Amino acid sequence: MSESELCFTTARELVRKIKEKDVSAVEVMEAHLAQIDRVNPKVNAIVTYLPERGLEGAKAADEALARGEKVGRLHGLPIAHKDLVSTRGIRTTFGSPIFKDNVPDIDALIVERLREAGAIVIGKTNTPEFGAGSQTYNEVFGETVNPYDPTKTCGGSSGGAAVALACGMLPIADGSDLGGSLRNPANFCNVVGFRTSQGRVPVWPNQMPWSSLSVQGPMARTVEDVAWMLSAIAGPDPRTPTALPEPGEIFAAPLERDFAGARISWSADFGGLPVDARVKAVMDSQRTTFEGLGCIVEEGQPDFTGADEIFKTMRAWSFAASRGPLLEKHRDKLKDTVIWNTEAGLKLTGNDLSRAEIKRAELYHRVREFMETYEFMVFPVSQVPPFPIEQRYVTEIDGVEMDTYIDWMKSCYYITVTGHPTISVPCGFTPEGLPVGIQIVGRHRDDFGVLQMAHAFEQATGIGRQRPAVALEN
């Protein structure tokens, strides 16, 4: 196989070829390193780069196979971790000047599990400062651009991961999602990002282990690869009190399913959110795809009253807890949106938090009752297509002004506060050639069902196979 073919072979197939010795881990690594050397300077997705470490790991992977050792399900796959997760001995900046020289002495749990499954770290992927905002830029490494149009943003906060996948620089990537950080960049870059159920992928270290807004999860170019990666990183761990008990192996099962008669609720605007006409047009063009799978598709959505207040209150509270001490000591090194969000959290009262918790409970039960009728809900991922890279966030949609830097992501964070598993899958392109994803939401903790539905949609459309020109140019 050519280097280009190796770079766009699915992760699961690469592992099979390595284990059967059709190709060596070194050959796979060299192909991906060559792709990074050629493409990364144009997109700035991988920001801390360790090619020598990658080659050493690949040689060790081949030697383990030669000795007949039992190896993991991600054996020999290159990976770069999001620059929000701790990596022992590897610089982890959180996209902040405060931590530009930070080298942790521990690995995050997701890093541990990926390494134990055989993935080989070659660096870190770019993220906005502390993951705040769905636009990947920071003062340490600069901007990561959209591979389909370098004048546009790739989204965020797992923007570097999404771009690296789209460009064939990595076969799998890890990310995190509080208000859309796995879904939005996947949607902007024509790849797959899965916000798993809270506790599905244990998070450690975590100073707020009982908090249920942020999760970690997998990204890849196909739904099957996302499921395969999830099988390696899911499962309980005593360091995470909210971890779900099911083992990760359940996600290694085949994803094929007959969807005849499955009921889907369909909403292009969540019942009244402003949505760019180009996003609506792409989404509407795929309604017949679900019908062709045998699904019963009906217009509608739950009542999302209170979702905005719930999210903004809980997000601000988490910012106050995690960034409050930094605001005291390093205010001059924090970006304005992080300062605003942290200060908003410091002003919250106990009554504000209790009201948000009560409203969240009410919202959860409204969605639960709605989904007794519908097995899945389908929405747009983002309310706009990729926007200019110089624009730090969206200020207006379809004539409606946005009050804050996160308002344009309501289509993602409305689902965050319900706690349901949700995935972004490639759906199509705008007339300008910009990617648009579709968001599939499943019932409470039905992560596998979401993967099955997403896989069926992906197989029916094939949209995710369209590559950006920058990844193919010599």
C-alpha positions in Angstrom: 0.0 0.0 0.0 1.1 3.6 -0.7 1.7 6.0 2.2 -1.4 7.9 1.2 -3.5 4.7 1.2 -2.2 3.8 4.7 -3.1 7.2 6.0 -6.7 6.9 5.0 -7.2 3.2 5.8 -9.6 2.7 8.7 -8.1 2.3 12.1 -9.6 -1.2 12.6 -8.2 -2.3 9.2 -4.8 -1.0 10.0 -4.7 -2.9 13.3 -5.7 -6.1 11.4 -3.0 -5.6 8.8 -0.4 -5.0 11.5 -1.4 -8.0 13.5 -1.4 -10.2 10.4 1.9 -8.7 9.4 0.6 -7.5 6.0 2.2 -4.2 7.0 4.5 -3.3 9.9 3.8 -0.8 12.6 6.9 1.1 11.5 5.5 1.4 8.0 2.2 2.7 9.3 4.0 5.2 11.6 6.4 6.4 8.8 3.4 7.0 6.5 1.6 9.1 9.1 4.7 11.0 10.1 5.3 11.8 6.4 1.8 13.0 6.1 2.2 15.2 9.2 5.5 16.7 7.9 3.8 17.5 4.6 0.3 18.7 5.7 0.6 20.0 9.3 2.5 23.2 8.5 -0.6 24.2 6.4 -3.2 23.5 9.1 -1.5 23.6 12.5 -3.4 20.7 14.0 -0.6 18.9 15.9 1.3 21.3 18.1 3.7 19.3 20.2 5.3 16.8 17.8 7.4 13.7 18.8 8.3 11.7 15.7 11.3 9.9 17.2 9.1 8.7 20.1 6.6 7.5 17.5 9.1 5.5 15.6 10.6 4.0 18.8 7.1 2.9 19.8 6.4 1.4 16.4 9.6 -0.6 16.5 8.6 -1.9 19.9 5.2 -2.8 18.6 6.6 -4.9 15.8 9.0 -6.6 18.2 6.2 -7.5 20.5 4.4 -9.2 17.6 7.5 -11.0 16.6 7.8 -12.4 20.1 4.2 -13.7 19.9 3.0 -11.4 22.7 -0.7 -10.7 23.1 -1.3 -7.1 22.0 -4.2 -4.6 22.3 -6.9 -3.7 19.9 -5.3 -0.4 18.9 -1.9 -2.0 18.5 0.5 0.1 16.4 -1.9 3.1 15.7 -0.4 6.6 16.0 -2.2 9.0 18.2 -1.8 12.6 19.4 -3.7 13.6 22.6 -5.7 16.7 23.0 -3.7 19.4 24.7 -6.1 19.5 27.6 -5.2 16.0 28.9 -2.1 15.3 31.0 0.6 13.3 29.3 3.5 12.2 31.5 6.8 13.7 30.3 5.1 15.5 27.4 4.3 19.2 27.4 0.6 19.9 28.2 -0.2 23.6 27.9 -4.1 23.7 28.0 -3.6 26.3 25.3 -2.6 28.8 28.0 0.5 31.0 28.3 0.3 30.2 32.0 1.2 26.6 31.3 3.2 26.9 28.1 6.2 25.1 29.7 4.1 22.6 31.8 5.3 19.0 31.7 3.0 16.7 33.8 4.4 13.8 35.8 1.1 11.7 35.3 -0.9 10.4 32.4 -4.7 11.1 32.3 -6.8 7.9 32.5 -7.8 8.1 28.8 -4.1 8.3 27.9 -3.3 5.3 30.1 -6.0 3.2 28.4 -5.0 4.2 24.9 -1.4 3.3 25.6 -2.4 0.0 27.2 -4.5 -0.8 24.1 -1.4 -0.3 21.9 -1.8 3.2 20.6 1.5 5.1 20.2 1.7 8.7 21.1 3.4 11.1 18.6 2.3 14.5 20.1 -0.6 16.7 21.1 -3.4 18.3 19.2 -4.4 22.0 19.4 -7.2 23.4 21.4 -8.5 26.8 22.5 -7.3 28.2 25.8 -8.7 25.8 28.5 -11.0 24.4 25.8 -13.2 27.5 26.1 -15.1 28.3 22.9 -15.7 26.4 19.7 -12.9 28.0 17.7 -9.4 26.6 18.0 -6.8 29.3 18.6 -4.6 30.3 21.5 -1.6 32.4 22.4 0.8 29.5 22.6 0.3 27.8 19.3 -1.9 30.1 17.2 -4.8 29.0 15.0 -5.8 25.7 13.5 -7.5 26.1 10.2 -10.3 24.2 8.4 -8.8 21.6 6.0 -11.6 22.2 3.5 -11.0 26.0 3.5 -8.0 27.5 5.3 -9.7 30.8 5.6 -12.3 29.2 7.9 -12.3 27.9 11.4 -12.2 24.1 12.2 -14.4 24.6 15.3 -13.4 23.5 18.7 -12.4 22.7 21.2 -11.1 19.4 19.8 -10.2 21.2 16.7 -6.7 20.0 16.2 -7.9 16.4 16.6 -10.6 16.8 14.0 -8.3 18.4 11.5 -5.6 15.8 12.0 -8.2 13.0 11.3 -9.6 14.8 8.2 -6.0 15.2 6.8 -5.0 11.6 7.4 -2.4 12.6 10.0 -4.0 10.3 12.6 -6.4 7.3 12.3 -8.0 8.0 15.7 -8.0 10.9 18.2 -9.3 11.7 21.7 -11.3 14.7 22.6 -13.6 16.2 25.2 -17.0 17.8 25.1 -18.7 20.3 27.5 -20.8 22.3 25.1 -20.0 20.7 21.8 -16.2 20.2 21.7 -16.3 16.7 20.2 -19.3 17.4 18.0 -18.7 20.9 16.6 -15.2 20.3 15.1 -16.2 16.9 13.8 -19.1 18.6 12.1 -16.8 21.4 10.6 -14.2 18.9 9.4 -16.3 16.0 7.9 -15.3 13.4 10.6 -17.1 11.7 13.4 -17.2 12.9 17.1 -19.1 11.1 19.8 -20.2 12.7 23.0 -20.7 9.6 25.2 -22.9 9.3 28.2 -21.5 10.8 31.4 -19.3 8.1 33.0 -18.9 6.0 29.9 -15.3 7.1 29.6 -14.0 7.7 33.1 -12.2 11.0 33.6 -9.1 11.3 35.8 -7.5 13.5 37.1 -10.6 15.5 37.7 -11.0 18.1 40.5 -14.8 17.9 40.0 -15.5 14.2 39.6 -19.2 14.5 40.3 -19.8 17.1 37.7 -21.8 15.9 34.7 -21.3 18.5 32.0 -17.9 17.6 30.5 -17.1 14.1 29.1 -14.2 12.6 27.2 -14.7 10.5 24.1 -13.5 9.2 20.7 -13.1 10.8 17.3 -12.3 9.1 14.0 -13.2 9.2 10.3 -15.8 6.4 10.6 -18.4 5.4 13.1 -16.9 1.9 13.3 -13.5 3.3 14.2 -15.2 5.5 16.9 -16.8 2.4 18.4 -13.6 0.4 18.2 -11.7 3.2 20.0 -14.5 3.4 22.6 -14.2 -0.3 23.3 -10.6 0.5 24.5 -11.3 3.6 26.6 -14.8 2.8 28.1 -15.4 0.9 31.3 -15.3 1.5 35.1 -12.4 2.8 37.1 -12.4 3.4 40.9 -10.9 6.8 40.5 -14.1 8.0 38.8 -17.2 7.8 41.1 -19.6 8.3 38.2 -18.1 5.6 35.9 -20.6 3.3 34.3 -20.1 -0.4 35.1 -20.4 -1.9 31.6 -17.0 -3.0 30.1 -15.7 -1.4 27.0 -15.8 -4.6 25.1 -19.5 -4.1 24.4 -18.6 -1.5 21.8 -16.5 -4.0 19.8 -19.7 -5.8 18.6 -20.9 -5.4 15.0 -22.9 -2.2 14.5 -25.3 -3.5 11.8 -29.0 -3.4 12.6 -32.4 -3.3 10.9 -34.0 0.1 11.5 -37.4 -0.7 9.9 -40.0 0.9 12.1 -37.6 2.9 14.3 -39.2 6.2 15.2 -37.1 9.4 14.8 -38.0 13.0 15.8 -36.7 15.5 13.3 -36.0 19.2 14.0 -33.9 21.6 12.1 -34.1 24.3 14.7 -34.9 22.8 18.1 -38.3 24.5 18.0 -37.1 28.0 17.3 -33.3 28.5 17.4 -31.9 30.6 14.5 -30.2 28.3 12.0 -28.3 29.3 8.9 -30.2 28.4 5.8 -27.3 26.5 4.3 -27.2 24.2 7.3 -30.9 23.6 7.1 -30.7 22.8 3.4 -28.0 20.2 3.9 -29.8 18.6 6.8 -33.1 18.5 5.0 -31.5 16.8 2.0 -30.7 13.8 4.1 -34.2 13.2 5.7 -35.0 10.7 2.9 -31.8 8.7 3.9 -33.4 7.9 7.3 -36.7 7.1 5.6 -34.8 4.8 3.2 -33.4 2.9 6.2 -37.0 2.2 7.2 -37.3 4.8 9.9 -40.5 6.6 10.7 -39.4 10.3 10.7 -41.7 12.9 12.2 -41.2 16.6 12.9 -40.9 17.6 16.5 -38.6 18.0 19.5 -39.0 18.1 23.3 -39.6 21.3 25.2 -36.1 22.6 25.9 -37.3 25.4 28.2 -34.6 26.3 30.7 -31.8 24.6 28.8 -29.9 27.8 28.2 -30.0 28.9 31.9 -29.1 25.5 33.1 -26.0 25.2 30.9 -24.8 28.8 31.4 -25.2 28.5 35.2 -23.4 25.1 35.5 -20.7 26.1 33.1 -20.0 29.3 34.9 -19.9 27.4 38.2 -17.3 25.0 36.8 -15.2 27.9 35.5 -15.3 29.5 38.9 -14.1 26.3 40.5 -11.4 25.5 38.0 -10.2 29.0 36.9 -11.0 31.1 39.9 -7.5 30.7 41.5 -5.9 31.4 38.1 -7.9 34.6 37.7 -6.5 35.9 41.0 -2.9 35.2 40.1 -2.8 35.5 36.3 -5.6 37.7 35.1 -3.3 39.3 32.5 -2.6 35.9 30.9 -6.3 34.8 30.5 -8.4 35.6 27.4 -11.4 37.9 27.9 -14.0 35.2 27.4 -12.4 33.0 30.1 -12.3 36.0 32.5 -16.0 36.7 31.8 -17.1 33.1 32.3 -15.1 32.8 35.5 -16.4 36.0 36.9 -20.0 35.0 36.1 -19.4 31.9 38.1 -18.0 33.7 41.1 -21.2 35.8 41.2 -23.5 32.8 41.4 -25.5 32.3 44.5 -26.7 29.0 46.1 -30.2 29.9 44.9 -28.9 30.2 41.3 -27.4 26.7 41.5 -30.4 25.1 43.1 -32.7 26.6 40.5 -30.5 25.3 37.7 -30.5 21.8 39.2 -34.3 21.8 39.6 -34.8 23.0 36.0 -32.3 20.4 34.8 -34.3 17.6 36.5 -37.5 18.9 34.9 -35.8 19.0 31.5 -34.5 15.5 31.8 -37.9 14.1 32.5 -39.5 16.0 29.6 -36.9 14.5 27.3 -37.2 11.1 28.8 -41.0 11.1 28.3 -40.6 12.4 24.8 -38.2 9.6 23.9 -40.6 6.9 25.1 -42.2 7.6 21.7 -39.0 8.3 19.7 -35.9 6.1 19.9 -33.7 8.9 18.3 -33.7 12.6 17.8 -32.0 14.3 14.9 -30.8 17.9 14.9 -28.2 20.1 13.3 -24.8 19.9 15.1 -24.0 23.6 14.7 -26.4 26.5 13.8 -23.8 27.8 11.3 -21.3 26.4 8.8 -17.6 27.1 9.4 -17.0 30.9 9.7 -13.9 33.1 9.0 -10.8 32.1 11.0 -10.3 35.8 12.2 -13.8 35.8 13.8 -13.4 34.5 17.3 -17.0 33.5 17.7 -20.4 34.0 16.0 -22.2 37.2 16.9 -25.3 36.9 14.7 -27.3 34.1 13.1 -30.0 34.7 10.6 -30.5 38.3 11.9 -30.5 37.2 15.6 -27.7 38.7 17.7 -25.9 36.4 20.1 -25.6 37.6 23.7 -22.4 35.7 24.6 -19.5 33.9 23.0 -21.2 30.5 23.5 -24.8 31.3 22.4 -24.2 30.1 18.8 -23.6 26.6 20.2 -27.1 26.1 21.8 -27.7 23.3 19.3 -25.0 21.3 21.1 -25.3 22.4 24.7 -29.0 21.9 24.8 -28.2 18.2 24.5 -25.3 18.4 26.9 -27.6 19.3 29.8 -30.0 16.4 29.1 -27.1 14.0 29.5 -28.1 11.9 26.5 -25.4 10.3 24.2 -25.1 12.2 20.9 -22.9 11.9 17.8 -21.9 14.1 14.9 -21.7 12.3 11.6 -20.9 13.9 8.1 -24.1 15.0 6.4 -23.1 17.0 3.4 -21.5 20.2 2.1 -22.7 23.8 1.6 -22.6 25.3 -1.9 -19.2 26.7 -0.9 -17.8 23.2 -0.1 -17.9 23.6 3.7 -18.8 20.4 5.7 -22.0 20.1 7.6 -22.7 17.3 10.1 -25.9 15.9 11.5 -26.5 15.2 15.2 -28.1 11.9 16.3 -29.2 11.7 19.9 -30.2 8.5 21.6 -32.0 7.4 24.7 -30.4 7.8 28.1 -27.2 5.7 28.2 -27.9 4.0 24.9 -24.5 4.7 23.5 -24.4 1.6 21.4 -27.8 2.4 19.8 -26.5 5.8 18.8 -23.5 4.2 17.2 -25.7 1.7 15.3 -27.9 4.5 13.9 -24.9 6.7 13.0 -23.3 3.7 11.2 -26.4 3.0 9.2 -26.6 6.6 8.1 -22.9 6.8 7.3 -23.1 3.7 5.2 -26.1 5.0 3.3 -24.5 8.3 2.4 -20.7 7.8 2.1 -20.2 11.5 2.7 -17.3 11.0 5.1 -15.2 9.6 2.4 -14.8 13.0 0.7 -11.2 14.2 1.6 -9.9 17.8 1.8 -7.6 18.7 -1.1 -4.9 19.8 1.3 -4.5 16.2 2.5 -4.1 14.9 -1.0 -1.8 17.6 -2.6 1.9 16.8 -3.0 
